[in-house]
Amino acid sequence: MTDSDIVAVRVRIRGRVQGVGYRDWTQRRAVGLTLRGWVRNRTDGSVEALFIGARSAVDRMVADCWHGPSLARVQVIDTDPEAVPACDSFTRRPTT
């Protein structure tokens, strides 16, 4: 895989996504897809994440976010491409 095969996408997930294990699910799923990046709750009730990796894995992760953990009810997912930052793992960040 070359550097040009790596993409970064920031997502904002809205709906019933806090208090249902969404961040834990996101971290497990992202690690399973060998993605790097982070996930955090937002004070507005949404979940925000940055997914970095092979385009196919990032696309799969974004599609999977529509389902999330069983108690989640996703209503909207906004995606924005980002410049690929230096990052070597997938972490949870504090709420902002």
N, C-alpha and C positions, 0 to 999 in steps of 0.2 A: 504494500500500500504506500502510495506517495503522499506527500503533504497536500497535494491538490485534491486527494480523495477524502480528506478530513474536512468536516463542516462543523459549525457551531450554530445552534438555534436556541433562542430564548423563548420560553413559553410562559403564558399566564393562563391558569386553569381556574375557571369560575363555576360556581354551583355549590353543592354540599360537599366540600373537599377538605374542610378542617374538622378535626375531632373524629375522623373516620380511619386514621392510619395512612393517609395519602402519602405523606413524606416518607414513611418507612417503606411502603410499597414501591414508591418511585425509586428510592435508593436501591432496593433489592433488584428491581427490574433493570435499572440502568447498569448496575454491576454485572448482571447476567448477560447483558448485551455488550459488555466491555466498553461502556461509555465512560467518559470523564465529565466532570462538571459539578453541579450543586443543585440543591432544592431547598426552599424555605417557604414558610408561611408569610403572608402579607397581612398587615393590620386591617385591610379592607375585606378580609375573609377569603381571599384567593390564595392559590399556591403558585409560586414562580419557580422556574427551573432553567438551568442552562445545560443543554446536552451537547457534548463534543465527541465526535467519532466518525466512523464511516457513514457516508450518506444513507446507505440502506438501513443501518442500525438506528440512526437518528430518526429516520422516517418511521420505522417500526415503533420506536418508543413514543413518538408523538401520536401515532394511531392508537397504541395501547393506552395512552393517557385518557382517551375517551371513556374507557371502562374503569380503570383504576381498581382499588379494592372494592369488595362487595357492597359496603355501605355508602360508597360515594355516589353522587348523582351529578355528573358533569353536564353543564349547560353550554359553556362557551370555552373554546381554546383559541387564544391569540398566539401567533407565531411570528417571530422576527429573526431574520438571519443576523449573525454577529460575526465580527472578526474572531478568528480562532485564537483564544488566549493560551498562555502557558498554564497547564493544569495536568496533574498526573494521577488524579483519583476522582471519585465521586463522593461528595460530602453533603452533610446537612448544615445549613447556615442558620443563624438566629433570625427570628421574625423581624421584619422591617416594615 
